[in-house]
């Protein structure tokens, strides 16, 4: 039995472009030497070109010997390279194919090993992957997706969604993260996890990233003028974008000036690993952004490799605690202890902290008690198209005092769906909300406020039930999201009311009404409109709830 290993050095082009071809050539020579030292006398190593090597392992008794040699190669390539005055950290992705098990022709073996190598890259790099027949289908699908990606921007298939970043104590929303979405004409919504790595690999990330930036700040300009003079947007910047030779970073700053926007309207989110990169282009870019007033956030903090000295060097503004911590936070949990430690450390260094992936009121409450500054996640809302996100901002303009915001929580004709029983139900809900606001404004005792909240809580499932009765079973799939939103807000309001009953200092009746109103504005603009269209097209009938 024989094996063919296809080895690709991760990020070699970035290193070569940044440190120069001399360092790149020295790196390739030492990489080849390290690979050779892992082999037996009967094995062969060759450089195919660029940053790719092939290894032929001959006279193998069993497949386990292949993996032992392959893992040793990856380990040796991961050790630091010290070349002249540079210390370079490298990794490799490796594909493995076996002769004669997988193929008998060298061209076929090379193609299969290449496909396996790409599978290793997609799993996170610094990995190995064996060829399987399924990889052939995956490779073809991947190639098609790359081809589709090349025309997606010109075809207007990309969209920017926004997810709010809320003040964890007050709920005020004056920040958002911009997130790209790809509406593929055949595949539907394609996850960024699937296409961003392809965009980085193909070089399309520069054009796509620039488009996301320009779209995002254009909306920020509108929202600063309309609602929040200090509104900020966070834009993710791929590590690959920091190695571009063109003056993209200065072009971003010039575009902000063109729109009349200050630098602090923009937060650039980067990964932890980028801070450890000693490349001059990375350092220069970060300092250029800092000098322009643009702020920097470390995304997914706690999942990579951090250096506190580098955090201070670049004067980072925000640390974002990764959702892998926040999703499991509970009283006394190790994730809570780790989150508390990150928050204390960040504050000592002068950084603000944003918790990602906050989905429950308990998570928010525990993080708030730990001193976290901001929260982001489904507790507030999923990422929204800009038009719907603007509705959320209009519903809850955080610059307004509480009393002014309460006065906005009234029925408005823009909420009309044109379906009688739905509009009557919404009117009744708003009447209950107004009664509760009146009790709060008159400083009613907590017990009376609870009575009003309980009326709202008991009304919600009755009203939702009326809507769900007209959802025909044949069209049930189209209403899954609608029903899910009903369940979510019912549970959320019930949970918040229970918390208010148990601890009136931690949450107020106003907080509960604000959450309900914000949810209604978005639900009314989305799912309720779809249901109203369905009712008009099918002639379905419903009746309003009676209290």
N, C-alpha and C positions, 0 to 999 in steps of 0.2 A: 504494500500500500504506500502511496505517496500523498503529500498534501501541498497545496499552493496557498501561500499567505499573501494577501494584498494589503499593504500598509500605507496609510495616508497620514502625514503629519498635520495635526489640527492647527489652524491659524498660522501656517507657515507664511502665506502671502502677506499677512499683516506685519509679521516680524520682518520679512524681507523688504517690504515697502518702507517700513519705519526706520529700521536700523541700517539699511543699505545692503547691497548685493554681496559685499565682502563678508559681512557677518553672516548673511544667509548661506553663502557657500561654505564657510567654516562650520556652520551648524549642520549642513547636509553631510559633510565629511565625517563629523563626529557621530552623527546619528547612524550612518552606515557602519562605522566601526563598532558602535554599541550593539547594533543588530548582529554583526558578525561574531562578536564575542559570545553571543547566546546560542550559537549554532554548533553542530558537530562537523567533523571533517567531511562527512558525506553530503552535507547540505550546501545550498547555493543561495547567495543574495545578489540582487541586481537592482539598479535604479532605473525605473521606467522613464523618468523624466519629471521635472518639477519637484514636487515633494512626495512622490510615490515610489515605493519599493516593492519588489516581489521577492519572496523566499520560497524555495523548493525544498521540502523536507522529504528525503528519500529513505528507503529501507526501513519503514516504520512497522513495528510489530503490532501496535494497537493504537487506537485513536487517542487514548489518554496522554500519550507522549506528545501529541500535537498541541494539546491545550497547555501542557506544562511549559513547553518552549515558547508558545505564543504569549502566555501571561508573563513570562520572564522578560520577553522583549518589551512589552508595554511598561513593565516596572522600570527597566533600565532607561527607557526614553522619558519617563516621568521625572527622573532625577534632574536637578538643575544643571544647565549648561553654562559653564563659565568661559566666555569667549572674549579675549582682550579685556575691556573694562565693563563688559555687560554680563549680567546674570539673567538667563532666559529660562522660563518655565514652559515646558512643552508637553503635549500629550499626543497620542496617536489613536487612530481608529483602524481596526483590522478585520478583514473578511477572510474566511477560511473555506476552501473547497477541497474535496477528497477525490483522488484518482484510484480506482476507476468508478467508485460509488456514484459520483455526481456527473462526471463526463469523462470522455476518453480523448478528446481533442484539446490541444493547448488553448486555442481561441475560445472554446466554450468554457474551459476551466477559468481563464482570465476574466471572462464576462461574468461568470457566476461569483467569483471571488470579489469582483468589483461591486456587484449588487449587495453581497453580504457586508462589505465594508460600509456602504451607505446605510445599511440597516443598523450597524454599530454606531455610526454618527448620530442617527436619529434617536438612539437610546440614551444619548448624553455624552458621547465621545469618551475617549480613554477606555474603550471597550472592544471586545471581539465578538464576532457573530459568525455562525456557520451558515453556509448556503442551504436553503430549503427550496423546494419547488414553489412554495408560496411567495418567496422573494421575487421570483420572476414576474408574477402578477403585480406585486407591490411596486416593482421597478417600472413597469409599464404605466401603472397608475400615477406614479411619482413624476415620470417624464411628461405625461399629459397635463398634470397639474402645473408643472413649471411652464409649459407652453401656454396654458390658459392664464397663468399669472402675468405673463408678459403683456397681454392685451387688456388685463382687467382695469388698469388705471384709465386708459384712454376710453374704455367702454363705460366708464362711470359705475363700475360694480363695487367699488369700495365706499364705505360709510364710516364716519366717526361717531361713536357713541360716547356718552358721558356718564360717569358714575359719581355721585356726590361724595365729598369728604366733609363730614359734619363735625362741628365743635362737639366733643363728646359730652360736655356738661350741659350746654344750652340747646344743642341741636341746630344751631345756626349753620347755614350752608353758604359758604363763600369760596369754596374750592371744589374742583372736580378733576378726575383723571380722564384723559382722552384715551379711548380704546378703539382700535381699528376693527372693522367687521368687513367680511367679503361675502357679498350676495352672489353666488355663482349661478349662472342661468340654468344649469342642469343639476348640480349637486346641492343647491340651496345654500344655507349659511355654512361657510367653511370656517372651522376654528382657527384662530391665530396660531395655536400650537402646531397646526398642520402646515400652514403656509409661510409663517415668518422664518423658520429655518431655511426653507427653500429660497426665500427672498434674499436672505443673507448669503447663501451659497452662490446664487446666480448674480449677485450684485444689484438686484432690483431694489434692495432695501434702501439705497440712497434716495432714489426717486420716490419710493413709497413713503419713507420717513419724512422727507421734505414736504410731501403733500399733506400728511397728517398734521405736521406742525402748522402749516399755513391755514388749513381748515380750522384747526383748534383756536388759533389766536384771532381769527376773524370772528368767531362766535364770542370769544372773550371780550373783544372790543364792544360788541353789541350788548353783552350782559353788564359790562362795566358802565355803559351809558344808560342802560335801562334800569338797572337794579342796584348792583354792588360796585361802588367805585374802586374797591380793593379786590375784586374777584381774581382768582388765580386758576390756571389750568396746569396740570401735570402731564408731560409728554414723555413717553418712554423712548430712550435713545439707545439703540443696539450698540454693543461694543464695536461691531464692524464699522459703524458710522464714524467712529473716532479715528479711523485709520485712513480716511479718504484724503487724497492729496489736495483736492480742490478746497477752496476757502468756504466750505459750507457753513462753518460756525459763524464767521463774520457775516455771511449772507443772511442768516437767521436774525442776527442783531439788526442789520440794515432793514429787514422787513418789519421788525417791530417798530423801528423809527418811522418807516413809511406809513404805518397805521397810527402813528402817534401814541404808541403804547410804551410804558416804562418796562424796564427789564424784569421788575419783580412781579409782572403779570404771569410770568412763565416759571415753572419748576421743571427741571429736567431730571427724570428718574434714570438712575444707572444701577448696575449690579455691583455687589461687593467686590468681586474679582477684578473689576476694572481699576479700582483704586490701587491694587497691588502691581499693576502694569507700569513698568518704569519707562515706557516709551515716551519720547518727548512730545509726540503728537497728542497723546492723552493728557499729559500734564498741561501743555499749552492750551488745549481746548477748554479744559476745566477752569483754568485761570482766566481765559478770555471771557467765558460766561460769567464768572464771578465779578470781573471788572465791569461788566455791563449791567450788573444788578440782578442777573438771572440766578434763581436759587437752585440748589441741588438736593435731591433726595436719594437715599440708598434704598432700593427696592428689595423686598423679600429678605430683610435683615435677619440674620441668624441661621441662614441656610448655606452660606458660603464661607469664604475665608476673609476674616476682617483684620485690619490693622488699625489700632487706635491712633497711632501716629499719623497715618494717612487721613483718617477722619478729621483730625485737627488741621493737617496741612492744607486741605482744600476747603476748610471752613464750611462743612456740610450743614445744611439747614434742617433737614428732616431725616429721621430713620423710620422706615415702614416695617413694623413687625409682621413677619410672614403669617399667612392664615393657617399654616400647619401648627402654629402655637395657639392662636386665638380660637380655632375651631374646637379645641379640647379643653379650653379654660373652664375650670370649676373650682369651687372653694377648696383650698388645700391641695390642689393639683400641682404637679411639677411644672406644667406649662404656665400656670399662674406665677409660680416662683420665678421662672425664667423671664417671663414678661415683665414682672416687677423689677428684676435686676437690670434688664435692658432699659427700662424707663428711667430708673435712678441714674444709671451710667450716662444715658443720653442727656438728661437734664444737667448733670454735673459738667458735661462738655458743652453745654449751651445749645443743644439741639431740641427741636420739637419732635414728638412721637406720634405717628399715625398707625393705628391698628387696622390691618386688612382682614377681610373675611368675617366681620362681625355680623352675626345672624340673629342673635337672641338678646333680649333685654338683660338677661343675667350676665352675658358676656360684656355688654356695654357697661353695666353697673360695676362689675369687678374691675374692669380696666379703668373706669373713671376713678374708682376708689384708690387705684394704684398710681394715679396721677397722669394717666395718658391724656394727650391733648386732643387728638382727633380720631375719628373712627370712619371706616369705609366698609360697606358690605350690604347684604340683602336685608338687614334690619331696616335700612333706609330705603333702598330700592336697588333693583338690578340696573345694569347699564342701560341708558335710554338714548333714543335718537335725539338730536338737539332740540327739535320742536317740542317733544314731550318733556325733555329736561327743563326747557324754558317754562313750561306750565308749572312744573314743580317749584321753580324759583319764584314765579308769580304768586303761587299759592302760599309760599312761605318766604317772604322777603325778610331775611334776618336783620336787616337794618332798621326794621320797624319796631317800636316798643310793643310789649305784649298786648296792651289794650288796643293798639291800632291793628294788630294782627287779628285779634278776636273779632274786630268789626268787619273784617274781610270774610269771615266764615259764615256767609249768608248765601241764600239761594241767588243764583244769577242765571239769566236767560241763556247764557252760553252753555249751561249744563243740560239744556233741553235736548232730549233724544227724539221727540216727536211721537213717542209711543206712550199712550195715556197712562197705563198702570205703572210703567217704569218711572215716569216723571212724577206721578202722585207719590210713589214710594220714596223717591229722592226728596220731594218736598217735605214729607213727614219726617224723614231723617233729619233734615235741616231744622225743622221746628223743634225737635228734641235737642239738637245741638244748641240752638239759640236759647232754649229754656235753661240749659246747663250754664251757658255763658252768663245769662242774667243772674243766676244764683251765685256764681263766682264773683261777678261784679258787685253784688250786694253783700259780699262777705258772709255768705250763708255758712252755717256750721259744716264741718266735714261730713257729718251724717247726711245732711240734705244734698250735698254735692254727690255723695255716693248713690243716693236714690236716683238722681238724674242720670248718672253714669250707668246704673243698672238697667234703667229703661232703654238706654241706647243699646246696651249689650244684648238685651233680650229681643230688641226689635231687629237687629241685624240678621240673624238666621231666618226670621220670618220673611223679611224682604228678599233675602237671597233665595229662599225657597220658592217664592213667587216667580222670580226670574228663571230659576232652573227648571220649573215645571214646563216651560215652553220650549226648552231645548230638546228637539226631537232626537230619539234614540239613534236614528239612522245617521244623524250628523253629530253624534256625541264627541267624536275626536276633535272637531273644530272648537269645542267649548271647554276642553281640558284646562287650558290656561285660565279661562274665566272662573271656573269652579275652584281651581287651585288658589286664585287670588281671594275668593270669598272665604275659603277655609283659613288662609293665612291671616287675614285681617281680623276675623272672628277670634282666632286663638290669641293673636297679638293684643287686641283690645282687652280681652278677658284677662290675660296675664298682667297687663298694666294696671287694670282696675284692682286686681288682687294685691298687687304690690302697693298701690295707693292705700288700700284698706289697712295693710300691715305696717306700712311705713310712709306716712304722709310727707316726711321730710325728703325722702329720696326721689319722689316723683309727684307732680301736681296734677290736678284735674285738667288744667290748661294743656299740659304736656300731652295728655291722652287725646284731647280734642284736636290738637295740632296734628298728631300722627294720623288720626282718622280722616281729617280734612285733606291732608296732603295725599293720602292714599286715594281718596275719592276722586280728586281732580284728575289723577293719572288714569284710574280705572274707568272713569266716565269718558275720558277722551279716547281710550283704546277699546277695551273689551265691551263696554256698554254700547258703543257706536256699532260695533260688529253685530251684537245681539239685536239691536234695533233694526239694522238692515236685514237681518235674517227674518225677523218677525214680519217686516213689511213685504218681503219677497215670498214668504210661505203662508201668510195669513194666520200665523199662530196667535192664540189668544191667552191672556193672563189676567189676573185680578190682583188688586192691591191688598196688602195686609191690613188687618183691622186691629187696632190696639184695644 
